[in-house]
Amino acid sequence: MKNLIKKIGQNKFQFFFFVGILAVLVVALIVSASLGGRTNPPVEEQPPVVGPSVDEPVDTKPEEVLKLPFDDSLDYQIVRKFYDKNASKEDQAKALIKYGNTYRTSSGTSYAKKDDTSFAVLATLSGKVVEIKESPLYGNYVVIEHNENLKTCYYGLSEVSVVEGAMVNQGDKLGTSGNTDIDKEAGNHVYFQIVKDGKYVNPENLIGKKLSEI
């Protein structure tokens, strides 16, 4: 009798143990199926939005145009022209500089007031003063370097108002017109040269043009 009761007890324990294991497995399957049905959609990578930086200044300043080397209200005349082999005979004659018993061709343009008095010489473009010297033939002169591999030169100054290395704005005073030993016939004037890519060019053809057009 005791053996029978013991056997029944063991069978009940095995039964409930089996049922418990089965229940755990069923719950595990349900949870696994539930989690497996939840699929996260792939995250599509978007390109970064690039906009203007608030720290970067926007240059709205208009491009400068080449001006005369003096106030445009001045009552002036051209006393020496740039020598051009394709120019008229009259213009070629006006482009010859007589010095002693010889003649030299002019690589710039000389401007003077009609009353032959002195006047303020102004920067034709903004740039950097790269050279200031005194020449025995051309007097004091100033050379300004600009963008686009361009230089402007102002000869025959009786006095200079800037220093080498200074940054000047268009219209700033560079000095005062004067006389030169090499061209006494020109009177009180400024001898103005433009050098583009290492070559002299005719100032008369470039006045009023943008820097990028020269």
Number of C-alpha atoms within 10 A of each C-alpha: 6 7 8 9 10 10 12 12 12 11 12 11 12 12 11 11 12 11 12 12 10 12 12 10 12 12 11 12 12 11 11 11 11 10 10 9 8 8 7 6 6 6 6 6 6 6 6 6 5 6 6 8 8 7 6 7 8 9 6 6 6 7 10 15 18 20 20 20 25 23 15 9 6 12 10 16 14 16 20 28 24 25 22 16 9 8 12 10 11 8 16 18 14 17 24 19 20 14 14 8 5 8 11 13 17 21 23 25 22 26 23 25 19 13 10 14 12 18 19 19 27 21 25 25 25 18 21 19 22 16 14 19 14 13 13 10 14 20 18 23 23 25 22 26 19 17 12 12 10 17 23 22 22 27 28 28 28 18 16 17 13 16 15 14 13 12 15 19 14 16 17 19 18 25 23 21 28 26 23 24 15 17 22 13 14 21 20 27 32 36 29 25 22 22 18 15 11 10 10 16 20 19 21 13 10 17 15 14 14 15 16 10 10 15
